[in-house]
């Protein structure tokens, strides 16, 4: 007999304990597992808060027990029963409710379930495509629910922190003017104004600057952003930022505020203390030592420039590279001897990155082993050993190429080797600031300088005189926060007056007419008493990914897209009818 028509539950599955012994409770959730032992049926019932075992005794109610035995996994049920202690030998110490079970008195099947496309458990072998197609099932897995709850707690911590720090949360528009800032805009056609388009914001950059001009002093927002760009594990076409802007500040004010936020997040979410202030590296130093502007500091293998040594070695590759203005660089891997097969694989890896080759130098039984040995005198061998402080069973990897390729290829190689050798301490968090970025970089395709961050970043005051004469040497008042090899936040002190902003647009090759067309609203606002201001934006998805110990932001986003920007669950992007297109004044130009 079914009597539970309105009372679905008195408790959640995860909150009961031995303290509730002999209480009559009502629970509701999903059938996570079902077992039949000698006529008795055991069901593991799961909800958001946990899992508990339900026992159905045939001698108490045989029809109900048989009905329970026919239930498929993920059926939704409600159960009324008594909380009882498990026999001591049956206690499950790995389960929060493992001391107890529910002796079922009544069963209400609220919804049956079809056969599942994959098992709702963390160790299933379902493909990403299948998981995304049935994302509502994938999100039931304990690890996904844990990730979503962690994301929620992180967002709440951020809001509490900024509220206590005197920031105001202000929403900015999703439909805005198209002002391309690097990636392609997602465009939204206007039905009312045919032939005109809104753009979805790549970031609220111009709006938060306008809020500073409007006098709001301290702003933040947890906001959705959109970029039509090629995707990878830590990118999505729509993503979430923690957006921050402050008036009357310099770099130190922004950096100190962010460090306090990070310390608060890690303490509240993971119970981990982060030492502040965070280490700092200039951009060029980061590239020279680690081959990356977002280096992972959890392992060594720092890169060294040995061009002064290499220029005295009669090795043709070294000599030709140095003659052309290139460099010779390398790093040491301690306590590892690489086989010929391994060094060949690593050589092929760097060649795919665009470098001509890789030279391995190793030590075994007191001797140097390398194709380079025949070009070296004993004094040069000793000097190379000293330069890297190399010992028995150590290895050095050298490459000779342009400065940029040396840095980038060795940076990728050190990371690959560290991962292959399990040299990365996954329990360690190493934040750092990277500062003094170049303001501009040369775009060979467009044959002009482009902004490395965005065109509103202020140049370093010491470099103002170089803007027109040597723009490649101008440093930006920009800063990136890096954590474990990921850039998780980036920002800058902004240009806050019209003459400097006009000058910046001129260096970027933007005509006054084009600048007025794209950014006239901001340029006009700068003429009405704009305060000095600066800010930063966190990649919230990426930050949560690191807090959760995941390697892809798709594991911390409820409904992500695939790497080709598809939603396999609902089939977007999808076609629309001719009538709807006609209302917008659009026609599809189909190309074979």
KOLLUM-435570 format. One record per residue: x, y, z of N, C-alpha, C in turn. Coordinates in steps of 0.1 Angstrom, whole numbers. Layout:
<sites>
n.x;n.y;n.z;ca.x;ca.y;ca.z;c.x;c.y;c.z
X;Y;Z;X;Y;Z;X;Y;Z
...
</sites>
This chain:
<sites>
n.x;n.y;n.z;ca.x;ca.y;ca.z;c.x;c.y;c.z
8;-12;0;0;0;0;9;12;0
6;22;-9;13;34;-10;6;45;-2
13;51;8;6;61;16;14;74;16
26;74;10;34;86;10;31;95;-2
20;102;-1;16;110;-13;22;124;-13
24;130;-2;30;144;-1;43;145;6
46;136;15;58;137;23;69;129;16
78;136;9;88;129;2;100;125;11
103;134;20;115;130;29;115;139;42
120;133;52;122;140;65;137;143;66
145;136;60;160;138;60;166;136;47
178;140;45;185;137;33;193;124;36
198;117;25;205;105;27;218;105;35
224;117;33;238;118;39;238;123;54
226;127;59;227;134;72;224;124;84
220;112;81;216;103;92;229;96;98
228;92;110;239;86;117;233;77;128
242;70;136;237;62;147;229;69;157
231;83;158;223;91;167;208;90;164
205;86;152;190;86;148;185;72;149
191;63;156;187;49;157;173;48;163
165;39;156;151;36;159;141;47;155
146;58;149;137;68;144;130;64;131
118;67;129;111;65;116;114;77;107
119;74;95;123;85;86;118;83;72
117;93;64;113;92;50;125;98;42
129;90;33;141;94;24;136;93;9
142;101;1;139;101;-13;152;103;-21
153;96;-32;165;98;-41;165;88;-52
178;85;-57;180;76;-68;186;63;-64
182;52;-71;187;39;-68;201;38;-74
211;39;-65;225;38;-70;230;24;-72
225;15;-64;229;1;-65;218;-8;-59
216;-20;-65;206;-29;-60;212;-43;-59
210;-50;-48;215;-64;-46;204;-72;-40
204;-85;-44;194;-95;-39;202;-106;-32
200;-107;-19;208;-117;-11;198;-126;-4
195;-138;-10;186;-148;-3;172;-143;-1
167;-135;-11;154;-129;-9;153;-116;-3
163;-112;5;164;-98;10;170;-89;-1
164;-77;-2;169;-68;-13;176;-56;-6
188;-53;-10;195;-41;-5;196;-31;-16
192;-19;-13;193;-7;-22;202;3;-16
212;8;-24;219;20;-20;212;32;-26
206;40;-17;199;52;-21;207;65;-20
207;73;-31;216;84;-32;208;97;-35
212;107;-28;208;121;-31;220;130;-31
218;143;-32;230;152;-33;239;152;-21
233;148;-9;240;149;4;248;136;7
245;125;0;252;113;3;244;100;-1
248;89;6;243;76;2;240;68;14
229;60;14;226;52;26;220;39;21
221;28;29;216;15;25;202;13;30
193;8;21;180;5;25;178;-10;24
172;-17;34;170;-31;35;155;-34;34
152;-43;24;138;-48;23;137;-62;27
129;-66;37;127;-79;42;115;-86;36
116;-97;30;104;-103;24;94;-108;34
99;-111;46;89;-116;57;81;-104;62
86;-91;60;78;-80;65;68;-76;54
72;-76;41;63;-72;30;69;-78;18
64;-90;14;70;-97;2;67;-90;-11
55;-85;-13;53;-77;-26;61;-65;-27
63;-58;-16;71;-46;-17;86;-49;-20
91;-60;-13;104;-65;-15;107;-69;-30
97;-76;-35;98;-80;-49;98;-68;-59
90;-58;-55;90;-46;-63;103;-39;-63
109;-39;-51;122;-33;-49;133;-40;-57
131;-53;-58;141;-61;-65;140;-60;-80
129;-54;-85;128;-51;-100;132;-37;-104
135;-29;-94;139;-15;-98;152;-15;-105
152;-6;-116;165;-4;-123;173;7;-116
186;7;-119;194;17;-113;190;31;-118
190;41;-110;186;55;-112;171;57;-112
163;47;-108;149;49;-106;148;59;-94
138;67;-94;136;76;-82;125;70;-73
129;69;-60;120;63;-51;119;71;-38
109;69;-30;108;74;-16;106;62;-7
112;62;4;111;50;13;108;55;28
99;49;34;97;51;49;102;39;56
110;42;67;115;30;74;122;35;87
127;24;94;133;26;107;149;26;106
155;36;112;170;36;113;175;25;122
183;16;117;188;5;126;204;5;124
210;0;135;225;-2;134;228;-14;126
238;-13;118;243;-25;111;251;-34;121
251;-47;118;259;-56;126;274;-51;125
282;-53;136;295;-47;136;303;-51;124
302;-64;120;310;-69;109;306;-64;96
294;-57;95;289;-52;83;291;-36;82
297;-30;92;299;-16;91;308;-12;80
304;-2;72;312;3;61;319;16;65
332;15;68;339;26;74;342;37;63
340;33;50;343;43;39;331;51;36
320;49;43;307;56;40;303;64;53
299;76;51;295;85;62;284;79;70
275;72;63;263;65;69;266;50;71
278;46;71;282;32;71;278;24;84
275;31;95;271;24;107;257;20;107
249;25;98;234;23;99;229;19;86
216;15;86;208;12;74;194;15;77
185;15;67;171;18;69;163;5;66
156;1;76;147;-11;75;134;-6;68
132;-9;56;121;-4;48;107;-9;53
98;1;55;84;-2;58;75;0;46
78;11;38;69;15;27;78;19;16
74;16;3;82;20;-9;72;28;-18
76;39;-23;69;46;-33;78;49;-45
75;42;-56;83;44;-69;78;57;-75
86;67;-75;82;80;-80;85;81;-95
95;74;-100;97;75;-114;107;63;-118
103;56;-128;112;45;-133;123;51;-142
133;43;-145;144;48;-153;147;38;-164
150;43;-176;154;35;-187;168;29;-185
172;18;-192;186;14;-191;196;25;-194
206;26;-186;215;37;-186;225;36;-198
229;47;-204;240;47;-214;254;45;-208
255;48;-195;268;45;-188;264;45;-173
274;39;-165;271;38;-151;274;51;-144
265;54;-134;266;67;-127;276;65;-115
288;65;-119;299;63;-109;312;70;-114
321;73;-105;332;81;-109;342;73;-118
342;60;-117;352;52;-125;346;46;-138
336;52;-143;330;47;-155;340;50;-167
338;43;-178;347;45;-189;340;51;-201
330;59;-198;322;65;-209;331;76;-216
329;77;-229;337;87;-236;331;101;-233
339;112;-235;335;125;-233;322;128;-241
322;123;-253;310;126;-262;297;120;-256
298;108;-250;286;102;-244;283;110;-231
293;113;-224;290;121;-211;283;134;-214
288;141;-225;282;154;-228;268;152;-234
265;142;-241;252;139;-247;242;137;-236
246;130;-225;237;127;-214;243;135;-201
245;148;-203;252;155;-192;243;155;-179
230;155;-180;222;154;-168;224;142;-160
228;131;-167;232;119;-160;246;120;-154
255;125;-163;269;127;-159;270;135;-146
262;145;-145;262;155;-134;258;148;-121
252;136;-122;248;129;-110;260;122;-103
271;120;-111;283;113;-105;288;121;-93
292;114;-83;297;120;-70;308;131;-73
317;128;-82;328;138;-84;323;150;-91
313;149;-100;307;161;-106;299;169;-96
292;162;-87;284;170;-77;294;177;-68
305;170;-64;315;176;-56;320;189;-62
323;188;-75;329;199;-83;319;211;-83
306;208;-86;296;218;-87;294;225;-73
295;218;-63;293;223;-49;306;232;-46
317;227;-50;329;235;-48;329;248;-55
324;248;-67;323;260;-75;313;270;-68
302;264;-63;293;273;-56;299;279;-44
306;272;-36;313;277;-24;323;287;-28
331;285;-38;341;294;-43;334;308;-47
323;307;-54;316;319;-58;311;327;-46
306;320;-36;301;327;-24;312;333;-16
324;326;-16;335;332;-9;340;345;-16
340;345;-29;344;357;-37;335;368;-33
322;365;-33;312;376;-31;313;382;-17
315;373;-7;317;378;7;329;386;8
340;382;2;353;389;3;352;403;-3
346;404;-15;346;417;-21;336;427;-14
325;421;-9;316;429;-1;323;435;11
330;426;18;337;431;30;348;441;27
353;440;15;364;450;11;358;463;5
345;464;5;339;477;0;336;478;-15
336;466;-22;333;466;-36;318;465;-38
313;470;-49;299;470;-53;298;460;-65
289;451;-64;286;442;-76;276;448;-85
281;451;-97;272;457;-107;272;449;-120
260;446;-125;259;439;-138;261;448;-150
268;443;-160;270;450;-172;263;443;-184
260;449;-195;252;444;-205;258;431;-212
249;422;-217;253;411;-225;252;415;-240
244;425;-243;243;430;-257;250;443;-258
261;443;-265;270;455;-266;275;458;-280
282;468;-281;288;472;-294;300;462;-297
301;458;-309;312;450;-313;325;458;-313
335;454;-305;348;461;-304;358;449;-303
361;443;-315;370;431;-314;383;434;-306
386;424;-298;398;426;-289;407;414;-290
408;408;-301;417;396;-303;410;384;-308
400;379;-301;392;368;-306;380;374;-314
373;365;-321;362;369;-329;350;371;-319
342;381;-322;330;383;-314;319;373;-318
310;370;-309;297;363;-312;288;375;-315
281;375;-326;273;386;-330;258;382;-329
250;391;-325;235;389;-323;228;399;-332
221;395;-343;214;404;-352;202;411;-345
200;423;-348;189;431;-343;177;430;-352
165;426;-346;153;425;-354;148;439;-357
149;448;-347;143;461;-348;151;470;-358
165;468;-357;174;476;-365;180;467;-375
174;464;-386;179;454;-395;192;458;-401
201;448;-402;214;450;-407;224;455;-397
220;456;-384;228;460;-373;229;449;-363
240;448;-356;243;437;-347;248;442;-334
244;434;-324;250;435;-311;262;424;-311
271;426;-301;281;416;-299;279;411;-284
282;398;-282;283;393;-268;297;397;-263
298;401;-250;310;407;-245;321;396;-244
333;399;-249;345;391;-247;349;393;-232
347;405;-227;349;409;-213;342;422;-211
339;426;-198;333;439;-196;343;450;-195
354;449;-202;365;459;-200;361;473;-201
354;477;-212;350;491;-214;340;495;-204
331;486;-200;320;490;-191;326;492;-177
336;484;-173;341;486;-159;349;499;-158
356;502;-170;363;515;-170;353;527;-169
341;525;-176;331;536;-175;325;537;-161
325;525;-154;320;526;-140;329;533;-131
342;532;-134;352;540;-126;350;555;-129
348;558;-142;346;572;-145;333;577;-139
323;568;-137;311;572;-131;312;573;-116
324;570;-110;326;573;-96;323;562;-86
321;549;-91;318;538;-82;330;532;-75
342;536;-78;354;534;-70;359;520;-70
350;511;-65;354;496;-64;342;488;-70
345;481;-80;335;473;-87;340;458;-88
330;449;-87;333;435;-91;321;429;-97
323;418;-103;312;410;-110;317;396;-113
308;386;-110;311;373;-115;302;372;-128
309;372;-139;302;375;-152;305;365;-163
296;363;-172;298;354;-183;304;362;-194
313;356;-201;320;362;-213;320;352;-225
322;358;-237;320;350;-249;331;353;-259
338;342;-264;348;344;-274;348;333;-284
347;337;-296;346;327;-307;361;324;-312
367;314;-305;381;311;-307;383;296;-307
394;291;-311;397;277;-311;398;273;-296
393;261;-294;392;256;-280;403;246;-276
404;245;-263;413;234;-257;408;231;-243
416;223;-236;411;218;-223;407;229;-213
413;241;-214;410;251;-204;404;263;-211
397;261;-222;390;272;-229;376;267;-233
366;276;-233;353;274;-237;348;286;-244
338;285;-254;333;297;-261;326;306;-251
319;301;-241;314;309;-230;320;305;-217
324;315;-209;332;312;-197;329;323;-187
334;321;-175;330;330;-164;343;337;-158
342;350;-156;352;358;-150;348;363;-137
358;365;-128;357;374;-117;363;387;-121
354;397;-124;359;409;-130;360;420;-118
371;427;-118;374;436;-107;380;449;-113
376;460;-108;382;473;-111;382;482;-99
392;491;-98;394;499;-86;399;513;-91
395;524;-84;399;537;-87;410;542;-78
418;551;-82;429;557;-74;438;547;-68
443;538;-77;451;527;-73;463;526;-82
474;519;-77;485;515;-85;486;500;-85
497;495;-91;498;480;-91;497;473;-78
504;479;-68;505;473;-55;491;471;-48
482;481;-50;469;480;-45;461;468;-50
462;466;-64;455;455;-70;461;442;-66
475;441;-66;481;428;-63;478;424;-48
479;434;-39;476;430;-25;462;426;-23
452;432;-30;438;428;-29;436;414;-34
442;411;-45;441;397;-51;447;387;-42
459;390;-36;465;380;-27;457;377;-15
450;387;-10;441;384;1;429;376;-3
424;378;-15;413;370;-20;418;355;-22
429;353;-28;434;340;-30;437;333;-17
443;340;-7;445;333;6;432;329;12
422;338;11;408;335;17;402;323;10
403;322;-4;397;311;-11;403;298;-7
416;297;-7;423;285;-4;421;280;10
420;290;19;418;286;33;403;281;35
393;288;29;380;284;31;376;271;23
381;270;11;377;259;2;385;246;5
398;248;6;407;236;7;413;235;21
412;245;30;419;244;42;434;246;41
438;252;30;453;254;27;457;268;30
468;270;36;474;283;39;483;287;27
481;299;21;490;304;11;498;315;17
511;314;15;520;324;20;519;336;11
518;348;17;518;361;10;530;369;15
535;378;7;532;381;-7;537;370;-16
531;369;-28;535;359;-37;548;363;-44
556;353;-48;568;356;-56;565;364;-68
574;372;-73;572;380;-85;584;377;-95
580;377;-108;590;376;-118;587;386;-129
597;392;-135;595;400;-147;593;391;-159
585;395;-168;582;387;-180;595;381;-186
605;389;-189;617;384;-195;624;374;-187
624;376;-173;631;366;-165;623;353;-165
610;354;-165;602;341;-166;605;334;-179
606;341;-190;609;334;-203;623;329;-202
633;336;-197;647;331;-197;648;319;-188
642;319;-176;644;308;-167;635;296;-169
623;299;-174;613;288;-175;607;286;-189
610;295;-198;605;293;-212;591;295;-213
585;303;-204;570;305;-204;567;317;-196
556;324;-200;552;336;-192;541;331;-182
539;318;-181;530;313;-170;537;300;-164
549;302;-159;557;290;-155;551;282;-143
554;269;-143;551;261;-132;563;260;-123
562;264;-110;573;265;-101;574;253;-92
566;242;-94;566;231;-85;577;221;-88
585;224;-98;597;215;-100;608;225;-106
620;220;-106;632;228;-110;634;228;-125
645;223;-129;649;223;-143;649;237;-149
655;246;-143;655;260;-148;665;261;-160
661;269;-170;668;270;-182;680;279;-180
691;276;-186;703;285;-186;707;288;-200
712;300;-202;718;304;-215;733;301;-214
738;293;-223;752;289;-223;759;293;-236
753;304;-242;759;308;-255;773;312;-254
778;318;-242;792;322;-241;801;310;-241
796;299;-235;804;287;-236;803;281;-250
791;281;-256;790;274;-269;798;281;-280
800;294;-279;807;301;-289;821;296;-291
827;289;-281;840;284;-282;841;270;-286
829;264;-288;829;249;-292;828;248;-307
837;241;-314;837;240;-328;827;230;-334
814;233;-330;803;225;-334;795;234;-344
793;229;-356;787;238;-367;774;244;-363
765;236;-357;751;240;-354;752;252;-344
761;251;-334;763;262;-324;768;274;-331
778;273;-339;784;284;-346;775;291;-356
768;284;-363;758;290;-373;747;297;-366
742;291;-355;731;297;-348;735;310;-342
747;310;-335;752;322;-328;755;333;-339
760;329;-350;764;339;-360;751;346;-365
740;339;-365;727;345;-370;720;352;-359
726;353;-347;720;360;-336;711;352;-327
712;338;-329;705;329;-320;712;327;-307
706;317;-299;712;314;-286;713;299;-284
721;295;-275;722;281;-271;718;280;-256
708;272;-253;702;271;-240;699;257;-236
698;254;-223;695;241;-219;691;241;-204
687;229;-200;684;227;-186;688;213;-181
689;211;-168;693;198;-162;682;190;-157
682;177;-159;673;168;-152;681;159;-143
678;160;-130;686;153;-120;682;138;-119
692;130;-116;690;116;-112;682;108;-122
684;110;-135;677;103;-145;686;101;-157
687;88;-162;695;85;-174;685;81;-185
686;88;-196;676;86;-207;682;77;-217
674;67;-222;678;58;-232;679;65;-245
685;59;-255;685;64;-269;671;66;-274
663;56;-272;649;57;-276;642;69;-270
644;72;-257;638;83;-250;643;96;-256
656;97;-258;661;110;-263;657;113;-277
655;102;-285;650;104;-299;636;109;-298
627;103;-289;614;108;-288;613;123;-284
621;126;-275;622;140;-270;627;150;-281
636;145;-289;641;153;-300;630;155;-311
622;145;-313;611;146;-323;600;156;-317
599;155;-304;589;164;-297;593;179;-300
605;183;-297;609;197;-299;609;201;-314
612;191;-323;612;194;-337;598;198;-341
588;192;-335;574;195;-339;570;209;-334
578;214;-324;576;228;-319;584;238;-328
591;233;-338;598;242;-347;613;244;-345
619;236;-335;633;237;-333;640;227;-341
652;230;-346;660;221;-354;663;208;-348
666;207;-335;670;195;-329;673;197;-314
677;186;-308;680;185;-293;692;177;-291
701;182;-282;713;175;-278;712;171;-264
714;158;-261;714;153;-248;729;151;-243
732;155;-231;745;153;-225;742;146;-211
748;134;-209;746;127;-197;759;122;-191
758;118;-178;770;113;-171;767;100;-165
776;90;-168;775;77;-162;789;71;-161
791;65;-149;804;59;-146;815;69;-147
812;81;-144;822;92;-144;826;98;-157
818;94;-168;821;98;-181;809;106;-187
812;116;-195;802;123;-202;798;116;-215
785;114;-217;780;106;-228;771;116;-237
775;118;-249;768;127;-257;774;128;-271
766;130;-282;771;132;-295;781;144;-296
780;153;-286;787;165;-285;802;163;-280
804;151;-274;817;149;-267;829;150;-277
828;146;-289;839;146;-298;843;160;-302
835;170;-299;838;184;-303;844;191;-291
845;185;-279;848;191;-267;862;188;-262
869;197;-257;882;195;-250;878;192;-235
887;186;-228;885;183;-214;881;195;-206
887;207;-209;884;219;-201;869;223;-204
865;221;-217;851;225;-220;841;216;-214
845;203;-213;836;193;-206;834;197;-191
845;200;-185;845;204;-171;837;217;-169
839;226;-178;831;239;-177;816;237;-178
812;228;-188;798;225;-190;792;218;-177
800;209;-172;796;202;-160;794;212;-148
803;222;-147;802;232;-137;791;241;-139
788;245;-151;777;255;-154;764;249;-149
762;236;-151;749;230;-147;750;223;-134
762;223;-127;764;216;-115;759;202;-116
763;195;-127;759;182;-131;766;171;-123
759;160;-120;765;149;-113;762;136;-120
767;125;-114;765;112;-120;750;109;-122
746;104;-133;732;100;-136;723;113;-139
729;125;-140;722;136;-145;721;137;-160
712;145;-165;711;147;-179;709;162;-182
715;167;-193;713;180;-198;707;180;-212
697;188;-214;692;189;-228;695;203;-233
701;204;-245;705;217;-251;698;218;-264
695;231;-268;690;234;-281;696;247;-285
697;249;-299;703;261;-304;693;266;-315
688;278;-313;679;283;-323;677;298;-319
667;304;-325;664;318;-321;661;319;-306
662;331;-301;659;332;-286;645;328;-283
636;332;-291;622;328;-288;619;313;-289
624;307;-300;622;292;-301;629;285;-290
641;289;-286;649;282;-275;640;283;-263
635;294;-259;627;296;-247;615;287;-248
607;289;-258;594;282;-259;595;267;-259
605;262;-267;606;248;-269;611;241;-256
621;248;-249;626;242;-237;616;243;-226
608;254;-226;597;255;-216;587;244;-217
584;240;-230;574;229;-232;581;216;-228
594;215;-231;601;202;-229;603;200;-214
606;210;-206;608;208;-192;595;204;-185
584;209;-190;571;205;-184;567;191;-188
570;187;-201;567;173;-205;576;163;-197
589;166;-195;597;157;-188;593;156;-173
590;167;-167;585;167;-153;573;158;-152
564;159;-161;551;151;-160;554;137;-163
563;134;-173;567;120;-175;574;113;-164
582;121;-156;589;115;-145;582;117;-132
570;122;-132;562;124;-120;570;133;-110
576;143;-115;584;153;-107;575;165;-102
562;165;-106;553;176;-103;546;172;-90
548;180;-79;541;178;-67;526;183;-68
517;173;-70;503;177;-72;496;182;-60
502;181;-48;496;186;-36;501;200;-32
509;206;-41;515;219;-38;509;229;-47
507;241;-42;502;252;-50;512;263;-49
517;268;-61;528;277;-62;523;289;-71
517;299;-64;513;311;-71;524;321;-73
524;329;-84;534;339;-86;528;350;-95
534;362;-94;530;373;-103;541;374;-114
536;376;-126;545;379;-137;542;393;-141
552;402;-142;551;416;-144;559;421;-156
558;433;-159;566;440;-169;565;433;-183
553;430;-186;551;425;-200;554;435;-210
558;431;-222;558;440;-234;544;446;-236
543;459;-238;530;465;-241;524;460;-254
533;459;-264;529;456;-278;537;444;-283
531;438;-294;539;427;-301;535;429;-316
545;425;-324;544;426;-338;535;415;-344
525;419;-352;517;409;-359;521;409;-373
528;398;-377;534;396;-390;523;396;-401
511;390;-398;501;389;-408;495;403;-411
493;411;-400;486;424;-402;497;435;-405
510;431;-403;521;441;-405;519;453;-397
516;451;-384;515;462;-375;517;457;-360
518;466;-351;519;463;-337;504;461;-332
502;451;-323;490;449;-316;492;449;-301
481;452;-294;483;452;-279;484;438;-274
494;436;-265;495;422;-260;484;418;-251
479;428;-243;468;426;-234;455;432;-240
453;444;-240;443;451;-247;447;466;-249
441;474;-257;446;487;-261;444;497;-250
438;494;-239;435;503;-228;446;502;-217
455;493;-218;466;491;-208;476;503;-209
479;508;-197;488;519;-196;503;515;-198
510;522;-206;525;519;-208;532;524;-195
543;518;-192;551;522;-181;556;536;-183
555;545;-173;558;559;-175;572;561;-180
581;552;-175;595;554;-179;597;551;-194
588;545;-200;589;541;-215;581;550;-224
574;560;-219;565;568;-228;573;573;-240
585;577;-239;592;583;-250;596;573;-261
594;560;-258;597;549;-268;585;545;-276
573;550;-273;561;545;-279;562;546;-294
566;557;-300;567;558;-314;580;554;-320
591;555;-312;604;552;-318;608;538;-316
605;532;-305;609;518;-303;597;511;-295
586;509;-302;574;504;-295;576;490;-289
585;482;-295;587;468;-290;594;468;-276
600;479;-272;607;480;-259;598;486;-248
586;490;-251;578;496;-241;572;485;-232
573;487;-219;567;478;-209;553;483;-205
545;473;-203;531;476;-199;530;476;-183
521;484;-178;517;483;-164;507;472;-162
511;460;-166;503;448;-166;508;437;-157
500;428;-153;504;418;-144;495;406;-146
501;394;-145;493;381;-146;496;374;-133
485;367;-128;486;358;-117;487;344;-122
497;337;-119;500;323;-124;499;313;-112
493;302;-115;492;292;-104;494;278;-111
505;272;-107;508;258;-111;509;257;-127
514;267;-133;516;267;-148;504;272;-155
493;277;-149;482;282;-155;481;297;-152
478;305;-162;474;319;-160;460;319;-155
458;324;-143;444;324;-137;438;338;-136
446;348;-138;441;361;-137;451;371;-144
445;381;-150;454;391;-157;447;405;-156
456;415;-155;450;428;-155;461;439;-157
457;451;-155;466;462;-157;461;475;-151
470;485;-150;466;498;-147;462;504;-161
451;511;-162;445;516;-174;450;530;-178
449;532;-191;451;546;-196;438;554;-191
440;566;-185;429;573;-180;427;587;-185
434;590;-196;432;603;-202;432;602;-217
425;611;-224;422;610;-238;435;611;-247
444;621;-244;456;622;-252;465;609;-252
466;603;-241;474;590;-241;467;579;-248
454;578;-247;446;568;-254;446;570;-269
445;583;-273;447;586;-287;461;582;-293
470;585;-284;484;581;-288;486;566;-290
480;559;-280;481;544;-281;474;539;-293
462;544;-297;455;540;-309;464;543;-321
471;554;-321;479;557;-332;491;547;-334
497;543;-323;508;533;-324;502;520;-329
490;517;-326;484;504;-331;479;505;-345
481;517;-351;477;518;-365;462;520;-367
455;525;-356;441;527;-357;439;542;-360
432;545;-371;430;559;-375;421;566;-365
421;579;-364;412;586;-355;397;583;-359
394;582;-372;381;579;-375;376;565;-371
386;555;-372;383;541;-368;382;541;-353
391;547;-346;390;548;-331;377;554;-326
373;564;-333;360;571;-329;349;561;-332
349;554;-343;338;545;-346;337;534;-336
349;528;-332;349;516;-323;347;520;-309
354;531;-305;355;534;-290;352;548;-287
344;555;-296;341;569;-293;335;571;-280
326;562;-275;319;564;-262;329;564;-251
339;556;-251;349;556;-241;358;568;-242
362;571;-254;371;583;-256;364;596;-251
352;597;-253;344;609;-248;344;609;-233
342;597;-227;341;596;-213;354;600;-206
365;597;-213;378;600;-207;380;615;-205
372;623;-212;373;638;-212;365;644;-201
358;635;-193;349;641;-182;354;637;-168
367;639;-166;372;636;-153;374;622;-149
381;614;-157;383;600;-155;394;598;-144
392;591;-133;402;589;-123;413;579;-127
425;579;-122;434;568;-124;427;555;-119
428;544;-127;422;532;-123;428;520;-129
426;508;-123;431;496;-128;424;484;-122
426;473;-128;419;461;-123;424;448;-128
416;438;-127;421;424;-130;409;416;-133
410;405;-140;400;396;-143;405;382;-141
398;374;-133;401;360;-130;394;351;-140
400;341;-145;393;330;-152;387;321;-141
375;323;-138;368;316;-127;368;301;-129
365;297;-141;364;283;-144;378;276;-142
388;283;-147;402;277;-145;406;277;-131
402;287;-123;406;287;-109;398;276;-102
386;274;-104;378;263;-98;384;249;-103
388;248;-115;394;236;-120;406;232;-111
415;242;-108;427;239;-100;423;236;-86
413;243;-80;408;240;-67;403;226;-66
396;221;-77;390;208;-77;400;197;-80
412;201;-84;422;191;-88;419;184;-102
412;192;-110;409;187;-124;419;192;-134
419;187;-146;428;192;-157;421;198;-168
407;199;-167;399;205;-178;388;213;-172
386;225;-177;375;233;-171;361;227;-174
360;218;-184;348;211;-186;343;203;-175
352;199;-166;348;191;-154;342;200;-143
343;213;-144;337;222;-134;327;232;-140
322;229;-152;312;237;-158;300;227;-160
288;232;-156;276;223;-156;273;218;-170
273;227;-180;269;223;-193;279;228;-203
291;222;-205;301;227;-214;299;223;-228
306;230;-237;307;226;-251;318;217;-254
318;210;-265;329;202;-269;340;211;-275
352;205;-279;363;213;-284;359;219;-298
348;215;-304;343;221;-316;331;230;-313
330;234;-301;319;244;-297;305;238;-299
303;225;-298;290;219;-299;285;215;-285
271;216;-284;265;211;-272;258;198;-277
263;187;-273;258;174;-278;245;171;-271
242;177;-260;230;174;-252;218;180;-259
218;193;-262;206;199;-268;208;202;-283
219;199;-289;221;200;-303;224;214;-308
229;223;-299;232;236;-304;247;236;-308
251;245;-318;242;254;-325;233;247;-335
221;252;-337;211;245;-346;206;255;-357
200;249;-367;195;258;-377;182;265;-373
178;275;-379;165;282;-377;157;283;-389
144;285;-388;136;286;-400;137;298;-408
133;297;-420;133;309;-430;125;321;-425
114;318;-418;106;329;-412;113;337;-402
120;330;-393;128;336;-383;139;344;-389
146;339;-399;157;346;-406;151;358;-413
140;357;-418;134;368;-425;131;380;-416
126;377;-404;123;387;-394;136;395;-391
148;389;-392;160;395;-389;167;401;-401
160;399;-413;166;404;-425;179;397;-429
179;384;-426;191;376;-429;188;365;-439
199;361;-447;198;350;-456;211;342;-454
210;329;-455;221;320;-453;228;318;-466
241;321;-467;249;319;-479;256;306;-478
250;295;-483;256;282;-481;267;279;-491
278;274;-486;289;271;-494;292;256;-494
295;250;-505;297;236;-506;311;233;-499
</sites>
